Amino acid sequence: MKILLDTHTLIWALIDPQKLSKKAREALENSANTVCVSAISFWEISLKQGLGKLKITGASAEEFPQFCEEQGWQILPLEPQIAAFYGKLPINALHRDPFDRMLAHQAVSMGSPLVSKDKALEAYAPNGLVRLW
C-alpha cells in the first residue's frame, strides 16, 4: 500500500519519531508499504522555516529531500493535475490550511491514506480522504 506523509509526520519521522502514534510508526516500518513524501511538504517546510514559523534543530529545508531518499521513500512531484484541481476541493470552515488541502487532494488522487495527526483533515473524508494515525 502507498501511504502519503503529512508534513509534520515527515518531520517527526526523521527528527523526533517518538511523537508518532503506534499506528503511524507501524505503517512506516511495514516493508509492504511504499512511503511517499510530496514536494508540497518540502515547499511548506522551506516557507515556514524562511518565515521563522518552523524551527528544526540540526536540519534545514534543503536537506529533507536527501533525508527521504536515504530512507528509501518515494518523493512525489507536484503534478499539474493536482495543482489545477486544488480549487475544486471544498474549503472546510474547520480546516483552511492550503498545504494540508493540497496534500489531502494528492492522497485522495493516489487512493492512499494520509498519515497525519491532524483530526481536522477528517472534514475531507466525504471527498475520499482516509487519515491514518
Secondary structure by P-SEA (a helix, b strand, c coil): cbbbbcaaaaaaaccccccccaaaaaaaacccbbbbbbaaaaaaaaaaaaacccccccccccaaaaaaaaabbbbbcccaaaaaaccccccccccccaaaaaaaaaaaaaccccccccccccccccccccccc
